[in-house]
Amino acid sequence: MLLNSLKSAANGLPVFSNQIHQCFNNRHQYQDPLSSLTKREFEVLREIANGLKNIEISKSLFIFEETVKVHIRNLLKKLNVCSRLEGSQPSLYTR
């Protein structure tokens, strides 16, 4: 197998293990969840990340508080989280 791989590489052919080949094939299937957000949803998300409450977000973005709530519901659905706090706790791995 090694000899065949060396011959293939010497002939300019790509040589990858099955795992690497699968990784290359699967990487195009990933879609960044943030890419599906609208400009306004992203603005609301940024304000949430800054720790603002709904009423503060509405004043900051010059929109009604109910509109903020709609954007937050859409964000939660698109990002597949249950609350605005989910994922905000520091990870054990980042300490």
Backbone atoms as SQL, in Angstrom:
CREATE TABLE atoms (id INTEGER PRIMARY KEY, chain TEXT, resi INTEGER, resn TEXT, atom TEXT, x REAL, y REAL, z REAL);
INSERT INTO atoms VALUES
  (1, 'A', 1, 'MET', 'N', 0.844, -1.185, 0.000),
  (2, 'A', 1, 'MET', 'CA', 0.000, 0.000, 0.000),
  (3, 'A', 1, 'MET', 'C', 0.892, 1.253, 0.000),
  (4, 'A', 2, 'LEU', 'N', 1.941, 1.219, 0.810),
  (5, 'A', 2, 'LEU', 'CA', 2.852, 2.357, 0.862),
  (6, 'A', 2, 'LEU', 'C', 3.545, 2.564, -0.479),
  (7, 'A', 3, 'LEU', 'N', 3.982, 1.463, -1.071),
  (8, 'A', 3, 'LEU', 'CA', 4.662, 1.545, -2.363),
  (9, 'A', 3, 'LEU', 'C', 3.727, 2.119, -3.434),
  (10, 'A', 4, 'ASN', 'N', 2.483, 1.665, -3.446),
  (11, 'A', 4, 'ASN', 'CA', 1.497, 2.185, -4.400),
  (12, 'A', 4, 'ASN', 'C', 1.248, 3.685, -4.174),
  (13, 'A', 5, 'SER', 'N', 1.182, 4.083, -2.907),
  (14, 'A', 5, 'SER', 'CA', 0.982, 5.502, -2.588),
  (15, 'A', 5, 'SER', 'C', 2.169, 6.328, -3.059),
  (16, 'A', 6, 'LEU', 'N', 3.391, 5.807, -2.861),
  (17, 'A', 6, 'LEU', 'CA', 4.583, 6.528, -3.314),
  (18, 'A', 6, 'LEU', 'C', 4.612, 6.663, -4.831),
  (19, 'A', 7, 'LYS', 'N', 4.240, 5.592, -5.520),
  (20, 'A', 7, 'LYS', 'CA', 4.206, 5.640, -6.980),
  (21, 'A', 7, 'LYS', 'C', 3.162, 6.650, -7.452),
  (22, 'A', 8, 'SER', 'N', 2.002, 6.649, -6.808),
  (23, 'A', 8, 'SER', 'CA', 0.950, 7.603, -7.188),
  (24, 'A', 8, 'SER', 'C', 1.414, 9.039, -6.951),
  (25, 'A', 9, 'ALA', 'N', 2.039, 9.274, -5.802),
  (26, 'A', 9, 'ALA', 'CA', 2.529, 10.620, -5.487),
  (27, 'A', 9, 'ALA', 'C', 3.607, 11.046, -6.478),
  (28, 'A', 10, 'ALA', 'N', 4.482, 10.110, -6.842),
  (29, 'A', 10, 'ALA', 'CA', 5.555, 10.404, -7.801),
  (30, 'A', 10, 'ALA', 'C', 4.982, 10.757, -9.172),
  (31, 'A', 11, 'ASN', 'N', 3.821, 10.221, -9.491),
  (32, 'A', 11, 'ASN', 'CA', 3.156, 10.520, -10.769),
  (33, 'A', 11, 'ASN', 'C', 2.251, 11.756, -10.680),
  (34, 'A', 12, 'GLY', 'N', 2.297, 12.445, -9.526),
  (35, 'A', 12, 'GLY', 'CA', 1.511, 13.670, -9.373),
  (36, 'A', 12, 'GLY', 'C', 0.071, 13.454, -8.973),
  (37, 'A', 13, 'LEU', 'N', -0.270, 12.238, -8.582),
  (38, 'A', 13, 'LEU', 'CA', -1.642, 11.951, -8.163),
  (39, 'A', 13, 'LEU', 'C', -1.789, 12.233, -6.671),
  (40, 'A', 14, 'PRO', 'N', -2.970, 12.677, -6.255),
  (41, 'A', 14, 'PRO', 'CA', -3.176, 12.911, -4.814),
  (42, 'A', 14, 'PRO', 'C', -3.223, 11.583, -4.058),
  (43, 'A', 15, 'VAL', 'N', -2.652, 11.593, -2.872),
  (44, 'A', 15, 'VAL', 'CA', -2.629, 10.392, -2.044),
  (45, 'A', 15, 'VAL', 'C', -3.168, 10.762, -0.667),
  (46, 'A', 16, 'PHE', 'N', -4.339, 10.242, -0.339),
  (47, 'A', 16, 'PHE', 'CA', -4.968, 10.516, 0.942),
  (48, 'A', 16, 'PHE', 'C', -5.471, 9.220, 1.550),
  (49, 'A', 17, 'SER', 'N', -5.503, 9.183, 2.886),
  (50, 'A', 17, 'SER', 'CA', -6.130, 8.050, 3.559),
  (51, 'A', 17, 'SER', 'C', -7.644, 8.177, 3.361),
  (52, 'A', 18, 'ASN', 'N', -8.373, 7.114, 3.655),
  (53, 'A', 18, 'ASN', 'CA', -9.835, 7.150, 3.536),
  (54, 'A', 18, 'ASN', 'C', -10.433, 8.213, 4.448),
  (55, 'A', 19, 'GLN', 'N', -9.862, 8.350, 5.649),
  (56, 'A', 19, 'GLN', 'CA', -10.379, 9.343, 6.603),
  (57, 'A', 19, 'GLN', 'C', -10.190, 10.762, 6.069),
  (58, 'A', 20, 'ILE', 'N', -9.028, 11.042, 5.522),
  (59, 'A', 20, 'ILE', 'CA', -8.774, 12.377, 4.965),
  (60, 'A', 20, 'ILE', 'C', -9.677, 12.613, 3.763),
  (61, 'A', 21, 'HIS', 'N', -9.833, 11.619, 2.933),
  (62, 'A', 21, 'HIS', 'CA', -10.698, 11.738, 1.760),
  (63, 'A', 21, 'HIS', 'C', -12.134, 12.052, 2.188),
  (64, 'A', 22, 'GLN', 'N', -12.638, 11.355, 3.217),
  (65, 'A', 22, 'GLN', 'CA', -13.990, 11.610, 3.722),
  (66, 'A', 22, 'GLN', 'C', -14.101, 13.020, 4.303),
  (67, 'A', 23, 'CYS', 'N', -13.044, 13.446, 4.983),
  (68, 'A', 23, 'CYS', 'CA', -13.037, 14.796, 5.561),
  (69, 'A', 23, 'CYS', 'C', -13.148, 15.841, 4.457),
  (70, 'A', 24, 'PHE', 'N', -12.392, 15.676, 3.383),
  (71, 'A', 24, 'PHE', 'CA', -12.472, 16.603, 2.258),
  (72, 'A', 24, 'PHE', 'C', -13.859, 16.615, 1.636),
  (73, 'A', 25, 'ASN', 'N', -14.452, 15.444, 1.504),
  (74, 'A', 25, 'ASN', 'CA', -15.786, 15.353, 0.911),
  (75, 'A', 25, 'ASN', 'C', -16.847, 15.988, 1.796),
  (76, 'A', 26, 'ASN', 'N', -16.694, 15.857, 3.126),
  (77, 'A', 26, 'ASN', 'CA', -17.710, 16.345, 4.058),
  (78, 'A', 26, 'ASN', 'C', -17.562, 17.827, 4.384),
  (79, 'A', 27, 'ARG', 'N', -16.406, 18.422, 4.153),
  (80, 'A', 27, 'ARG', 'CA', -16.204, 19.806, 4.569),
  (81, 'A', 27, 'ARG', 'C', -17.094, 20.777, 3.806),
  (82, 'A', 28, 'HIS', 'N', -17.513, 20.438, 2.624),
  (83, 'A', 28, 'HIS', 'CA', -18.375, 21.324, 1.852),
  (84, 'A', 28, 'HIS', 'C', -19.828, 21.232, 2.305),
  (85, 'A', 29, 'GLN', 'N', -20.154, 20.245, 3.124),
  (86, 'A', 29, 'GLN', 'CA', -21.518, 20.088, 3.604),
  (87, 'A', 29, 'GLN', 'C', -21.804, 20.989, 4.799),
  (88, 'A', 30, 'TYR', 'N', -20.740, 21.463, 5.482),
  (89, 'A', 30, 'TYR', 'CA', -20.919, 22.323, 6.643),
  (90, 'A', 30, 'TYR', 'C', -21.344, 23.721, 6.205),
  (91, 'A', 31, 'GLN', 'N', -22.352, 24.255, 6.867),
  (92, 'A', 31, 'GLN', 'CA', -22.777, 25.622, 6.587),
  (93, 'A', 31, 'GLN', 'C', -22.750, 26.385, 7.900),
  (94, 'A', 32, 'ASP', 'N', -22.053, 27.487, 7.913),
  (95, 'A', 32, 'ASP', 'CA', -21.952, 28.327, 9.095),
  (96, 'A', 32, 'ASP', 'C', -23.345, 28.850, 9.435),
  (97, 'A', 33, 'PRO', 'N', -23.851, 28.582, 10.652),
  (98, 'A', 33, 'PRO', 'CA', -25.205, 29.029, 10.997),
  (99, 'A', 33, 'PRO', 'C', -25.345, 30.547, 10.975),
  (100, 'A', 34, 'LEU', 'N', -24.253, 31.285, 11.183),
  (101, 'A', 34, 'LEU', 'CA', -24.339, 32.742, 11.152),
  (102, 'A', 34, 'LEU', 'C', -24.603, 33.272, 9.750),
  (103, 'A', 35, 'SER', 'N', -24.263, 32.483, 8.744),
  (104, 'A', 35, 'SER', 'CA', -24.467, 32.939, 7.374),
  (105, 'A', 35, 'SER', 'C', -25.947, 33.033, 6.999),
  (106, 'A', 36, 'SER', 'N', -26.819, 32.386, 7.760),
  (107, 'A', 36, 'SER', 'CA', -28.248, 32.432, 7.457),
  (108, 'A', 36, 'SER', 'C', -28.955, 33.607, 8.134),
  (109, 'A', 37, 'LEU', 'N', -28.231, 34.371, 8.962),
  (110, 'A', 37, 'LEU', 'CA', -28.851, 35.484, 9.673),
  (111, 'A', 37, 'LEU', 'C', -29.006, 36.700, 8.763),
  (112, 'A', 38, 'THR', 'N', -30.092, 37.420, 8.986),
  (113, 'A', 38, 'THR', 'CA', -30.264, 38.690, 8.300),
  (114, 'A', 38, 'THR', 'C', -29.369, 39.728, 8.976),
  (115, 'A', 39, 'LYS', 'N', -29.224, 40.864, 8.314),
  (116, 'A', 39, 'LYS', 'CA', -28.400, 41.936, 8.882),
  (117, 'A', 39, 'LYS', 'C', -28.945, 42.355, 10.246),
  (118, 'A', 40, 'ARG', 'N', -30.257, 42.494, 10.352),
  (119, 'A', 40, 'ARG', 'CA', -30.880, 42.934, 11.607),
  (120, 'A', 40, 'ARG', 'C', -30.732, 41.872, 12.691),
  (121, 'A', 41, 'GLU', 'N', -30.893, 40.604, 12.335),
  (122, 'A', 41, 'GLU', 'CA', -30.708, 39.525, 13.314),
  (123, 'A', 41, 'GLU', 'C', -29.275, 39.529, 13.842),
  (124, 'A', 42, 'PHE', 'N', -28.339, 39.779, 12.964),
  (125, 'A', 42, 'PHE', 'CA', -26.938, 39.825, 13.386),
  (126, 'A', 42, 'PHE', 'C', -26.708, 41.008, 14.328),
  (127, 'A', 43, 'GLU', 'N', -27.347, 42.148, 14.049),
  (128, 'A', 43, 'GLU', 'CA', -27.231, 43.309, 14.932),
  (129, 'A', 43, 'GLU', 'C', -27.816, 43.001, 16.309),
  (130, 'A', 44, 'VAL', 'N', -28.967, 42.335, 16.333),
  (131, 'A', 44, 'VAL', 'CA', -29.586, 41.953, 17.608),
  (132, 'A', 44, 'VAL', 'C', -28.677, 40.973, 18.346),
  (133, 'A', 45, 'LEU', 'N', -28.121, 40.013, 17.633),
  (134, 'A', 45, 'LEU', 'CA', -27.216, 39.040, 18.255),
  (135, 'A', 45, 'LEU', 'C', -26.007, 39.740, 18.879),
  (136, 'A', 46, 'ARG', 'N', -25.460, 40.719, 18.186),
  (137, 'A', 46, 'ARG', 'CA', -24.310, 41.467, 18.712),
  (138, 'A', 46, 'ARG', 'C', -24.675, 42.180, 20.011),
  (139, 'A', 47, 'GLU', 'N', -25.872, 42.751, 20.054),
  (140, 'A', 47, 'GLU', 'CA', -26.311, 43.446, 21.266),
  (141, 'A', 47, 'GLU', 'C', -26.554, 42.463, 22.411),
  (142, 'A', 48, 'ILE', 'N', -27.083, 41.289, 22.097),
  (143, 'A', 48, 'ILE', 'CA', -27.250, 40.250, 23.121),
  (144, 'A', 48, 'ILE', 'C', -25.887, 39.871, 23.674),
  (145, 'A', 49, 'ALA', 'N', -24.921, 39.692, 22.777),
  (146, 'A', 49, 'ALA', 'CA', -23.565, 39.328, 23.191),
  (147, 'A', 49, 'ALA', 'C', -22.944, 40.409, 24.065),
  (148, 'A', 50, 'ASN', 'N', -23.370, 41.660, 23.870),
  (149, 'A', 50, 'ASN', 'CA', -22.873, 42.760, 24.700),
  (150, 'A', 50, 'ASN', 'C', -23.601, 42.848, 26.038),
  (151, 'A', 51, 'GLY', 'N', -24.576, 41.945, 26.243),
  (152, 'A', 51, 'GLY', 'CA', -25.278, 41.876, 27.523),
  (153, 'A', 51, 'GLY', 'C', -26.495, 42.774, 27.649),
  (154, 'A', 52, 'LEU', 'N', -26.959, 43.331, 26.530),
  (155, 'A', 52, 'LEU', 'CA', -28.112, 44.220, 26.591),
  (156, 'A', 52, 'LEU', 'C', -29.410, 43.433, 26.764),
  (157, 'A', 53, 'LYS', 'N', -30.357, 44.039, 27.453),
  (158, 'A', 53, 'LYS', 'CA', -31.692, 43.476, 27.619),
  (159, 'A', 53, 'LYS', 'C', -32.528, 43.888, 26.415),
  (160, 'A', 54, 'ASN', 'N', -33.689, 43.240, 26.256),
  (161, 'A', 54, 'ASN', 'CA', -34.543, 43.499, 25.095),
  (162, 'A', 54, 'ASN', 'C', -34.876, 44.982, 24.933),
  (163, 'A', 55, 'ILE', 'N', -35.250, 45.631, 26.029),
  (164, 'A', 55, 'ILE', 'CA', -35.626, 47.046, 25.955),
  (165, 'A', 55, 'ILE', 'C', -34.432, 47.902, 25.543),
  (166, 'A', 56, 'GLU', 'N', -33.240, 47.531, 26.020),
  (167, 'A', 56, 'GLU', 'CA', -32.031, 48.273, 25.661),
  (168, 'A', 56, 'GLU', 'C', -31.680, 48.068, 24.181),
  (169, 'A', 57, 'ILE', 'N', -31.892, 46.839, 23.709),
  (170, 'A', 57, 'ILE', 'CA', -31.647, 46.540, 22.290),
  (171, 'A', 57, 'ILE', 'C', -32.602, 47.351, 21.422),
  (172, 'A', 58, 'SER', 'N', -33.873, 47.424, 21.842),
  (173, 'A', 58, 'SER', 'CA', -34.853, 48.167, 21.048),
  (174, 'A', 58, 'SER', 'C', -34.479, 49.637, 20.954),
  (175, 'A', 59, 'LYS', 'N', -34.000, 50.211, 22.039),
  (176, 'A', 59, 'LYS', 'CA', -33.595, 51.617, 22.015),
  (177, 'A', 59, 'LYS', 'C', -32.334, 51.806, 21.179),
  (178, 'A', 60, 'SER', 'N', -31.408, 50.881, 21.290),
  (179, 'A', 60, 'SER', 'CA', -30.144, 50.971, 20.559),
  (180, 'A', 60, 'SER', 'C', -30.351, 50.884, 19.048),
  (181, 'A', 61, 'LEU', 'N', -31.285, 50.002, 18.636),
  (182, 'A', 61, 'LEU', 'CA', -31.511, 49.767, 17.211),
  (183, 'A', 61, 'LEU', 'C', -32.719, 50.538, 16.661),
  (184, 'A', 62, 'PHE', 'N', -33.377, 51.315, 17.533),
  (185, 'A', 62, 'PHE', 'CA', -34.533, 52.126, 17.133),
  (186, 'A', 62, 'PHE', 'C', -35.660, 51.265, 16.561),
  (187, 'A', 63, 'ILE', 'N', -35.963, 50.171, 17.275),
  (188, 'A', 63, 'ILE', 'CA', -37.065, 49.295, 16.886),
  (189, 'A', 63, 'ILE', 'C', -37.896, 48.988, 18.130),
  (190, 'A', 64, 'PHE', 'N', -39.103, 48.491, 17.930),
  (191, 'A', 64, 'PHE', 'CA', -39.962, 48.137, 19.054),
  (192, 'A', 64, 'PHE', 'C', -39.414, 46.924, 19.782),
  (193, 'A', 65, 'GLU', 'N', -39.692, 46.847, 21.080),
  (194, 'A', 65, 'GLU', 'CA', -39.251, 45.703, 21.881),
  (195, 'A', 65, 'GLU', 'C', -39.858, 44.402, 21.359),
  (196, 'A', 66, 'GLU', 'N', -41.096, 44.439, 20.892),
  (197, 'A', 66, 'GLU', 'CA', -41.730, 43.243, 20.331),
  (198, 'A', 66, 'GLU', 'C', -40.985, 42.768, 19.090),
  (199, 'A', 67, 'THR', 'N', -40.468, 43.701, 18.304),
  (200, 'A', 67, 'THR', 'CA', -39.678, 43.345, 17.113),
  (201, 'A', 67, 'THR', 'C', -38.384, 42.664, 17.537),
  (202, 'A', 68, 'VAL', 'N', -37.779, 43.145, 18.605),
  (203, 'A', 68, 'VAL', 'CA', -36.572, 42.507, 19.148),
  (204, 'A', 68, 'VAL', 'C', -36.883, 41.064, 19.518),
  (205, 'A', 69, 'LYS', 'N', -38.014, 40.856, 20.169),
  (206, 'A', 69, 'LYS', 'CA', -38.408, 39.497, 20.579),
  (207, 'A', 69, 'LYS', 'C', -38.581, 38.581, 19.368),
  (208, 'A', 70, 'VAL', 'N', -39.148, 39.117, 18.295),
  (209, 'A', 70, 'VAL', 'CA', -39.315, 38.327, 17.070),
  (210, 'A', 70, 'VAL', 'C', -37.942, 37.946, 16.514),
  (211, 'A', 71, 'HIS', 'N', -37.037, 38.909, 16.470),
  (212, 'A', 71, 'HIS', 'CA', -35.684, 38.625, 15.977),
  (213, 'A', 71, 'HIS', 'C', -34.985, 37.577, 16.850),
  (214, 'A', 72, 'ILE', 'N', -35.179, 37.672, 18.151),
  (215, 'A', 72, 'ILE', 'CA', -34.553, 36.697, 19.061),
  (216, 'A', 72, 'ILE', 'C', -35.131, 35.308, 18.832),
  (217, 'A', 73, 'ARG', 'N', -36.440, 35.204, 18.646),
  (218, 'A', 73, 'ARG', 'CA', -37.037, 33.893, 18.355),
  (219, 'A', 73, 'ARG', 'C', -36.450, 33.309, 17.072),
  (220, 'A', 74, 'ASN', 'N', -36.300, 34.158, 16.052),
  (221, 'A', 74, 'ASN', 'CA', -35.705, 33.691, 14.796),
  (222, 'A', 74, 'ASN', 'C', -34.253, 33.273, 14.993),
  (223, 'A', 75, 'LEU', 'N', -33.508, 34.040, 15.777),
  (224, 'A', 75, 'LEU', 'CA', -32.114, 33.697, 16.066),
  (225, 'A', 75, 'LEU', 'C', -32.003, 32.340, 16.748),
  (226, 'A', 76, 'LEU', 'N', -32.832, 32.136, 17.762),
  (227, 'A', 76, 'LEU', 'CA', -32.791, 30.882, 18.512),
  (228, 'A', 76, 'LEU', 'C', -33.053, 29.691, 17.590),
  (229, 'A', 77, 'LYS', 'N', -34.030, 29.864, 16.699),
  (230, 'A', 77, 'LYS', 'CA', -34.364, 28.789, 15.768),
  (231, 'A', 77, 'LYS', 'C', -33.211, 28.543, 14.791),
  (232, 'A', 78, 'LYS', 'N', -32.694, 29.609, 14.191),
  (233, 'A', 78, 'LYS', 'CA', -31.633, 29.464, 13.195),
  (234, 'A', 78, 'LYS', 'C', -30.335, 28.927, 13.790),
  (235, 'A', 79, 'LEU', 'N', -30.051, 29.304, 15.042),
  (236, 'A', 79, 'LEU', 'CA', -28.814, 28.857, 15.685),
  (237, 'A', 79, 'LEU', 'C', -29.007, 27.565, 16.470),
  (238, 'A', 80, 'ASN', 'N', -30.238, 27.065, 16.459),
  (239, 'A', 80, 'ASN', 'CA', -30.566, 25.792, 17.103),
  (240, 'A', 80, 'ASN', 'C', -30.190, 25.778, 18.591),
  (241, 'A', 81, 'VAL', 'N', -30.625, 26.832, 19.297),
  (242, 'A', 81, 'VAL', 'CA', -30.419, 26.908, 20.743),
  (243, 'A', 81, 'VAL', 'C', -31.761, 27.161, 21.416),
  (244, 'A', 82, 'CYS', 'N', -31.835, 26.841, 22.701),
  (245, 'A', 82, 'CYS', 'CA', -33.102, 26.947, 23.419),
  (246, 'A', 82, 'CYS', 'C', -33.292, 28.290, 24.118),
  (247, 'A', 83, 'SER', 'N', -32.198, 28.959, 24.454),
  (248, 'A', 83, 'SER', 'CA', -32.310, 30.246, 25.134),
  (249, 'A', 83, 'SER', 'C', -31.164, 31.150, 24.719),
  (250, 'A', 84, 'ARG', 'N', -31.307, 32.415, 25.029),
  (251, 'A', 84, 'ARG', 'CA', -30.258, 33.363, 24.671),
  (252, 'A', 84, 'ARG', 'C', -29.002, 33.176, 25.505),
  (253, 'A', 85, 'LEU', 'N', -29.093, 32.377, 26.563),
  (254, 'A', 85, 'LEU', 'CA', -27.930, 32.115, 27.411),
  (255, 'A', 85, 'LEU', 'C', -27.188, 30.844, 27.029),
  (256, 'A', 86, 'GLU', 'N', -27.815, 30.007, 26.229),
  (257, 'A', 86, 'GLU', 'CA', -27.187, 28.734, 25.865),
  (258, 'A', 86, 'GLU', 'C', -25.899, 28.995, 25.099),
  (259, 'A', 87, 'GLY', 'N', -24.841, 28.331, 25.546),
  (260, 'A', 87, 'GLY', 'CA', -23.552, 28.479, 24.891),
  (261, 'A', 87, 'GLY', 'C', -22.767, 29.683, 25.378),
  (262, 'A', 88, 'SER', 'N', -23.332, 30.457, 26.321),
  (263, 'A', 88, 'SER', 'CA', -22.621, 31.639, 26.790),
  (264, 'A', 88, 'SER', 'C', -21.702, 31.351, 27.962),
  (265, 'A', 89, 'GLN', 'N', -21.847, 30.156, 28.543),
  (266, 'A', 89, 'GLN', 'CA', -20.971, 29.801, 29.654),
  (267, 'A', 89, 'GLN', 'C', -19.595, 29.444, 29.122),
  (268, 'A', 90, 'PRO', 'N', -18.524, 29.861, 29.820),
  (269, 'A', 90, 'PRO', 'CA', -17.183, 29.528, 29.342),
  (270, 'A', 90, 'PRO', 'C', -16.956, 28.025, 29.341),
  (271, 'A', 91, 'SER', 'N', -16.301, 27.559, 28.335),
  (272, 'A', 91, 'SER', 'CA', -16.009, 26.148, 28.212),
  (273, 'A', 91, 'SER', 'C', -14.858, 25.777, 29.125),
  (274, 'A', 92, 'LEU', 'N', -14.851, 24.545, 29.569),
  (275, 'A', 92, 'LEU', 'CA', -13.725, 24.053, 30.363),
  (276, 'A', 92, 'LEU', 'C', -12.444, 24.087, 29.559),
  (277, 'A', 93, 'TYR', 'N', -12.561, 23.982, 28.243),
  (278, 'A', 93, 'TYR', 'CA', -11.400, 23.918, 27.390),
  (279, 'A', 93, 'TYR', 'C', -10.786, 25.279, 27.095),
  (280, 'A', 94, 'THR', 'N', -11.516, 26.357, 27.409),
  (281, 'A', 94, 'THR', 'CA', -11.001, 27.690, 27.110),
  (282, 'A', 94, 'THR', 'C', -10.360, 28.341, 28.328),
  (283, 'A', 95, 'ARG', 'N', -10.350, 27.643, 29.447),
  (284, 'A', 95, 'ARG', 'CA', -9.771, 28.229, 30.666),
  (285, 'A', 95, 'ARG', 'C', -8.280, 28.103, 30.672);
